[in-house]
Amino acid sequence: MKHPVISIIIPIFNQKKYLGKCLHSVIHQTFEDIEIILVNDGSTDNSLRICHKYAKKDNRILVVDQENKGVTQARKTGFLKASGEYVCFVDSDDYLASDALTRLYYFSQEKNADMVVGNYDCVYDNWGILKKEPVPYGVQDELITAERVLPLMLGMAHIEDMWAGYVWGRLYRRDCIFKANISDLFPETRLPYPEDTQFNLFLAPYIKSVYITSSVVYHYRYGGITNRDYPCIRNGGGFFDIRFNLCVNQKCESILSRVFCHYSFLLMTDLLNQIHFHSNTENGIYDFVKKEISDRKIVLWAREHISEVLSESENTAFKKAIVDNNVDEIVRLAYQGDVSFQNHYRRMKLVRLYMIFADKIGYLMH
């Protein structure tokens, strides 16, 4: 039996509003040698019925129904069913450009790349009525060789590293995934930090090359179920301990300053989110900061390498406050940053009201 070239894996949980748009984009790809694995992860709406409806129309679709285990285990289920040379993960509230797979596969062959990363744009609603401009990774149209893959993924401090934080909008050579420890890539316990980043980090040692293209191949639905404002550090600061250990074990200590830069950025973002979207009292925020920076490995390292971490010019005052263990200054800077972010959050609240309206109209029209 001939295996498909690309296996598309779509984890699904309660996505009746957006699933049709996603599946339509996959079925009508210009690259047709594919299999489509839909993993219904215990949906309680009509998502499973929609899956079967599309499966009757296209024999390339396989529907797998399982009890709710979370997106990581749903991806694992799909991966273990996959038979293609390449794997492509798609979130069920997003959708692909019509020639996404054609372009990604072309670069995989032309560059002999184990991983091909495409660019994306942000869509505020299911029907593309309101869009943002394409999101640049900074590093575009570039082949990244093996010796740079893991350091870039571990660093993730600047825009050019952000491609390492997602699993969607790209192709992975399936054999590379099999070489890694499956339990590290798809942990059974639900993670309090981004599972996409963990997947890429533990896969990185088995990737010989990554090609990043500026071509927009993926339409990312901003504000869908898979995207929420949540505290990155409060729930998952331990992920930075994993990154710290990998830096040491893989002899990548030279990028620890970039890891700390990313940590400080997410800590600031986390505090802004807590101020706006969570019912923390000011005392609660102080207690959180004290506990968070008291024994985090990357913070302890930074205190021994002050000149190195402060050589990064951006956000210097906030990083210095962390290094100095100055909780009062950390919180003060967060509230100061809150003033500059107020207009942004007001805009986002309006956008979300618009999204609710547009989704309802779009769903009725579909």
NUNU-109076 format. One record per atom (N, C-alpha, C): x, y negated, z negated; residue in one letter. Coordinates in steps of 0.2 Angstrom, whole numbers, plus 5000, padded with zeros to 4 digits. Layout:
N
XYZA
...
REM end
This chain:
366
500450065000M
500050005000M
500449945000M
500349895004K
500749835005K
500549784999K
501049764996H
500949714990H
500949644993H
500549604990P
500449534992P
501149494990P
501249444994V
501849404992V
501849364986V
501249334985I
501149294979I
500549314975I
500649324968S
500049334964S
499849274960S
499249254960I
499049194957I
498649214951I
498849194945I
498549214939I
498149154935I
497549164934I
497149114931I
496849134925I
497049104919P
496749124913P
496049074912P
495549104910I
494949074910I
494549074903I
494349014900F
493949014894F
493448964894F
492848974895N
492348924895N
492448864900N
492548884906Q
492648834911Q
492148824917Q
491548834915K
491048844920K
490948774924K
491148714921K
491048654925K
491648644930K
492248674929Y
492748664933Y
493048724937Y
492748784935L
493048844938L
492948844946L
492348824948G
492248834955G
492748794959G
492848734957K
493348684961K
494048724961K
494248754955C
494848784955C
494948844960C
494348884959L
494348944964L
494348934971L
493948884973H
493848864980H
494548834982H
494948804978S
495648784981S
496148834982S
496048894978V
496448944978V
496248994984V
495649004985I
495449044990I
495549014997I
495548954998H
495648925004H
496348895005H
496848925002Q
497548905003Q
497748925010Q
498148885013T
498448905020T
498848965020T
499148975014F
499549035014F
499049095011F
498949145015E
498449195014E
498649255011E
499349275011D
499549335008D
499649335000D
499049334997I
499049324990I
498549374987I
498649384980E
498049414976E
497949364971E
497249364969I
497049314964I
496749354958I
497149344952I
496949384946I
496649334941I
495949344940L
495549304935L
495549344929L
495749314924V
495749344917V
495249304913V
494649334912N
494149294908N
494249314900N
494449264897D
494749274890D
494149264885D
493649304885G
493149304880G
492649244881G
492549214887S
492149154888S
491449174886S
491149114883T
490449124880T
489949084885T
490149054890D
489749024895D
489649064901D
489549034907N
489449074913N
490049084917N
490649074914S
491249084918S
491349154921S
491249204917L
491249274920L
490849284926L
490249254925R
489749264931R
490049234937R
490349174936I
490649134942I
491249174945I
491649204940C
492149244943C
491949304947C
491449334945H
491149394949H
490849364956H
490549314955K
490249284961K
490749274967K
491349244965Y
491849234970Y
492149294972Y
492249344967A
492549404969A
492149444974A
491549434974K
491049464980K
491249434986K
491449374986K
491549344993K
492249354995K
492749374991D
493449374993D
493749444990D
493949484994N
494249554991N
494949544988N
495249484989R
495849474986R
495849454978R
495249454976I
495149434969I
495049494964I
495349494959L
495249544954L
495049514947L
494549534945V
494249504938V
494449554933V
494749524927V
494849554921V
494549524916V
494149564912D
493749534906D
494049564900D
494249514895Q
494449534889Q
494249494883Q
494249524877E
494049474871E
494549424871E
494349364867N
494749304867N
495349324863N
495949304866K
496549314863K
497049254864K
496749204868G
497149144869G
497449144876G
497749084878V
497949074885V
498549114886V
499049124881T
499649164882T
499549234884T
499049264880Q
498949334881Q
498549344887Q
498149294889A
497749304895A
498249304901A
498749254901R
499249254906R
499649324906R
499849354900K
500149414900K
499749464903K
499149474902T
498649524905T
498649514913T
498649454915G
498649444922G
499349464925G
499849444922F
500549464924F
500649534925F
500449574920L
500549644920L
500049684925L
499549644928K
499149674933K
499449644940K
499949604940A
500149574946A
500649614950A
500649614957S
501049654961S
501449614966S
501349544966G
501749504971G
502449494970G
502849474975E
503549454974E
503549394969E
503149354970Y
503149284966Y
502449284962Y
502549244956V
501949234952V
501849164952V
501149144952C
500949074951C
500449064946C
500549034941F
500049024936F
499648954937F
498948964937V
498548904938V
498048894932V
497948844929D
497448834924D
496848824927D
496248844924S
495648854927S
495248784927S
495548734924D
495148664925D
495548624930D
496148654933D
496548614938D
496348644945D
496748614950Y
496648644957Y
497248634961Y
497348674966L
497948664970L
497848624977L
498348594979A
498248564986A
498248624991A
497948604996S
497748655001S
498348695004S
498948665004D
499448695007D
500048705002D
499848704995A
500248714990A
500748774990A
500448834991L
500848894991L
501248904998L
501048875003T
501448875009T
502048835008T
502048775005R
502648735003R
503048764998R
502748794993L
503148824988L
503548884990L
503248924994Y
503548984997Y
504048965002Y
503948915006Y
504448895011Y
505148875007Y
505048845002F
505648824998F
505948884995F
505548924992S
505848984989S
506349024994S
506149025000Q
506449065005Q
507049025008Q
506948955009E
507448915012E
508048905007E
507848895001K
508348884995K
508548944992K
508249004993N
508349064989N
508349054982N
507749024980A
507649004973A
507249054969A
507449064963D
507049114959D
506449074956D
506449004956M
505948964953M
505848904958M
505248884960V
505148824964V
504648784960V
504848724959V
504348684955V
504148624960V
503448624960G
503148564964G
502948504960G
502848454963N
502548394959N
501848394958N
501548354954Y
500848354953Y
500548284952Y
499948274953D
499648214951D
499048224946D
498848174942C
498348184937C
497648164940C
497248204939V
496548194941V
496148184934V
495748124934Y
495348114928Y
494648154928Y
494448174934D
493848214934D
493848264939D
493348314939N
493348374943N
493348354950N
493148294952W
492948284959W
493448234962W
493948224958G
494548174961G
494348104962G
493748084959I
493548014960I
494047964958I
494347984952L
494847934949L
495447974948L
495947954951K
496647984951K
497147934949K
497747964946K
498347924945K
498847944951K
499347904951E
499847914956E
500247984954E
500548014959P
500948074958P
501448054952P
501548104948V
501948094942V
502648124944V
503148074944P
503848094946P
504248134940P
504648184942Y
505048214937Y
505648184936Y
505848134941G
506548104940G
507048144945G
507048204944V
507448254948V
507048274953V
507148264959Q
506648284965Q
507148304971Q
506848354974D
507148384980D
507848404979D
507948444973E
508648464971E
508648534969E
509148564971L
509248634969L
509748634963L
509448664957I
509748674951I
510048744950I
510748744949T
511048814949T
511048834942T
511248904941A
511148944935A
511448904929A
512048874930E
512348854924E
512048784921E
511548754925R
511248694923R
510548714921R
510248774922V
509548784921V
509348784914V
509748824910L
509548824902L
509748754899L
510248724900P
510448654897P
509848604898P
509648604905L
509148554906L
508448574903L
508248634902M
507648654899M
507748644891M
508248654889L
508348644881L
508348574880L
508648534884G
508748464883G
508048424883G
507648424888M
507048394889M
506948334885M
507448284886A
507348224883A
507148164887A
507248174894H
507148124898H
506648144904H
506348104908I
505848114913I
506148174918I
506748174919E
507048224924E
507048294921E
506948294915D
506848364912D
506148394911D
505648344912M
505048364910M
504748424914M
505048444920W
504748494924W
504848564920W
505248564914A
505348624911A
504848634906A
504348594905G
503848594900G
503148634902G
503148654908Y
502548684911Y
502648744915Y
502148784915V
502148844919V
501748844926V
501348794926W
500848784932W
501248744937W
500948744943G
501248704949G
501948734952G
502048794951R
502648824953R
502648894955R
503148924958L
503248994959L
503749024955L
503649084952Y
504249124948Y
504349184952Y
504949204953R
505049274956R
504949324950R
504449364952R
504149414947R
504749454943R
505249474947D
505749524945D
506149484939D
506249424939C
506549384934C
506149384927C
505549384928I
505149384922I
505149454918I
505249504923F
505349574920F
505949584916F
506449544918K
507149554915K
507149524908K
506649474907A
506649444900A
506249484895A
506249464889N
505949504884N
505149474884N
504749524886I
504049504887I
503749474881I
503949504875S
503649474869S
503849404867S
504449384870D
504649314869D
504249264874D
504149294880L
503749254885L
503049244883L
502749304881F
502049304879F
501949324872F
502049284867P
502049304860P
501349314858P
501149374854E
500549394852E
500149344848E
500549304843T
500249264839T
500149194842T
499649154841R
499549094844R
500049044842R
500349004846L
500848964844L
500648894843L
500848864837P
500648794836P
501048744840P
501448764845Y
501848714849Y
501748744856Y
501948704861P
501848724868P
502048794871P
501648834872E
501848904875E
502148904881E
501948854885D
502348844892D
503048834891D
503248794887T
503948774886T
504348834883T
504048874878Q
504348934876Q
504448984882Q
503948994886F
504049034892F
504649024896F
504748954898N
505248934902N
505948944898N
505948924892L
506548934888L
506849004888L
506449054886F
506649124886F
506749154893F
506449124898L
506549154905L
507149124908L
507449064906A
507949024909A
508549064910A
508849104905P
509449144906P
509449194912P
508849204914Y
508749254920Y
508549224927Y
508549154927I
508449114933I
509149094936I
509249114942K
509849094945K
509849024948K
509249004950S
509248944953S
508448914953S
508448854952V
507748814952V
507748764958V
507248764962Y
507248704967Y
506648664965Y
506748594964I
506248554963I
506048514969I
505448504971T
505248474977T
504748414974T
504848354978S
504348304977S
503648314979S
503548364983S
502948374986S
502348384981S
501848354981V
501248364977V
500848424978V
500948474974V
500548534976V
500048554971V
499948514965Y
499548534960Y
499148474957Y
498548474956H
498048424954H
497948444947H
498248404942Y
498148424935Y
497548384932Y
497148414929R
496548384926R
496648354919R
496748294919Y
496948254913Y
496348254909Y
496348284902G
495748274898G
495348334898G
495548394902G
495148454901G
495348494895G
495048554894I
495048594888I
495848604887I
496248614892T
496948634891T
497348574890T
497048514889N
497448454888N
497048404883N
497348404877R
497048364872R
497648324868R
497448264865D
497948234861D
497948274855D
498548304853Y
498648334847Y
499348324844Y
499448324838P
500048314835P
500548364837P
501048344841C
501548394843C
502048414838C
502248374833I
502748394828I
502348414822I
501848394820R
501448414814R
501348484814R
501148514820N
500948584820N
501448624823N
501948594826G
502448644829G
503148614829G
503348584824G
504048554823G
504548614823G
504348674821G
504748734820G
505048754827G
504748724833F
504948744839F
505648714841F
505748654837F
506448624838F
506948664835F
506748704829D
507248744826D
507448804831D
506948824835I
507048874840I
507548844846I
507448784848R
507848754853R
508548744850R
508548724844F
509248714841F
509648784840F
509248834838N
509648904838N
509848924845N
509448914850L
509648934857L
510248894859L
510248824858C
510848784860C
511448814857C
511448834850V
512048864847V
512248934850V
511748974851N
511849044853N
512049044860N
511848994864Q
511948994871Q
512548944873Q
512848924867K
513448874868K
513248814872K
512748784870C
512448724874C
512448664868C
512948664864E
512948614858E
512948544861E
513248534867S
513348474870S
512648434872S
512148474872I
511448434873I
511048424867I
511348444861L
510948434855L
510748364854L
511148314856S
510848244856S
510248234860S
510248264866R
509548254870R
509048294866R
509148344863V
508548384859V
508348334854V
508848304850F
508648254845F
508248194848F
508448174854C
508048114857C
507348134859C
507248194861H
506548224862H
506148224856H
506548254851Y
506148264844Y
505948194841Y
506348144842S
506148074839S
505548044843S
505548054850F
505048034854F
504348064852F
504348134851L
503748164850L
503548154843L
504048144838L
503848124831L
503448054831L
503748004835M
503347944836M
502647954839M
502647994844T
501948004848T
501548034843T
501748084839D
501348124834D
501048074829D
501448024826L
501247974821L
500747934824L
500847914831L
500347864834L
499647904835L
499647974836N
499048014837N
498748014830N
499148024825Q
498848034818Q
498447974816Q
498847914818I
498547844816I
497847844819I
497847864826H
497247844830H
496647904829H
496847964829F
496348014831F
496248064825F
496648054819H
496548104814H
496448064807H
496148094802S
495948054796S
496448054791S
497148054793N
497648044788N
497647984785N
497747984778T
497847914774T
498547894775T
498747834774E
499447814774E
499847854770E
499647874764N
500047914759N
500147984763N
499648014766G
499648074769G
500248074775G
500248014778I
500748014784I
501448004781I
501547974775Y
502147964772Y
502348034769Y
501948074766D
502048144764D
502248184770D
501948184775F
502048224781F
502748204784F
502948144784V
503648124787V
504148144782V
504048144776K
504548164771K
504748234772K
504148274772K
504248344773K
504548364779K
504348334785E
504548354792E
505348344792E
505548284790I
506248274792I
506748294786I
506548324781S
506948344775S
507348404777S
507148454781D
507548514782D
507548534790D
507248494794R
507248514801R
508048514804R
508148574807K
508848584809K
509148534813K
508748504818I
509048454823I
509148394819I
508748374814V
508848314810V
509448324806V
509548384803L
510148394799L
510848384803L
510748414809W
511348404814W
511448334815W
510948294817A
510948224819A
511348184813A
511148194807R
511548164802R
512248174801R
512448224804E
513248234804E
513548214811E
513148194816H
513348164822H
513048104824H
513048054819I
512647994820I
512847954826I
513547944827S
513747904833S
513547934839S
513547994840E
513348034846E
512548024847E
512148034842V
511448024844V
511247954845V
511547904842L
511347834843L
511647804849L
512047844852S
512347814859S
511847814864S
511247854863E
510647854868E
510347784866E
510247744871S
510047674870S
509347674868S
508847724871E
508147714870E
507947724863E
507447694860N
507147704854N
507647704848N
508147664848T
508747674844T
508547664836T
508147614835A
507947594828A
507547654825A
507147684829F
506747744826F
507147804825F
507647814829K
508147874828K
508547854822K
508747794821K
509247774816K
508847784809K
508147764809A
507747774803A
507747854801A
507647894806I
507647964805I
508347994802I
508847974805V
509547994803V
509647964796V
509447904794D
509547874788D
509047904782D
508547944784N
508047964780N
507647914777N
507547864781N
507147804779N
506447804781N
506047844776V
505347854778V
504947794779V
505047744774D
504747674775D
504847644782D
505447644784E
505547614791E
505247664797E
505247724796I
504947774801I
504147754802I
503847744796V
503147734796V
502947664798V
503447614796R
503347544798R
503347544806R
503847574809L
503947574816L
503347604820L
503147654817A
502547694820A
501947644820A
501847604814Y
501247564814Y
501347504819Y
502047484820Q
502147434824Q
502047454832Q
502247514833G
502147544839G
501347554841G
500947564835D
500247564836D
499947504839D
500247444837V
499947384840V
500047384848V
500647404850S
500747404857S
500347454861S
500147504857F
499747564861F
499047554861F
498747504857Q
498047494856Q
497747494863Q
497947454867N
497647444874N
497647504878N
498147544877H
498147614881H
497647654878H
497547654872Y
497047704869Y
496347684870Y
496247614871R
495547584873R
495447604880R
495947604884R
495847624891R
495647694891R
496047744887M
495947814888M
495247834885M
494947794880K
494247804878K
493747794883K
493847734887L
493447724892L
493447774898L
494047794899V
494147844904V
493747914902V
493847934896R
493447994894R
492747984894R
492447924893L
491747914894L
491547924901L
491947894905Y
491847904913Y
491947974915Y
492348014912M
492448084914M
491848124912M
491548114906I
490948144904I
490348134909I
490348074911F
489748054916F
489948084923F
490548084925A
490748104932A
490648184932A
490848214927D
490848284926D
490148314927D
489648274924K
488948304924K
488648294931K
488848234934I
488648224941I
488948274946I
489548284945G
489948324949G
489748404949G
489548424943Y
489348494942Y
488648504945Y
488248454944L
487548454947L
487548454955L
488048424958M
488148414965M
488448484968M
488848514964H
489248574966H
488748634968H
REM end
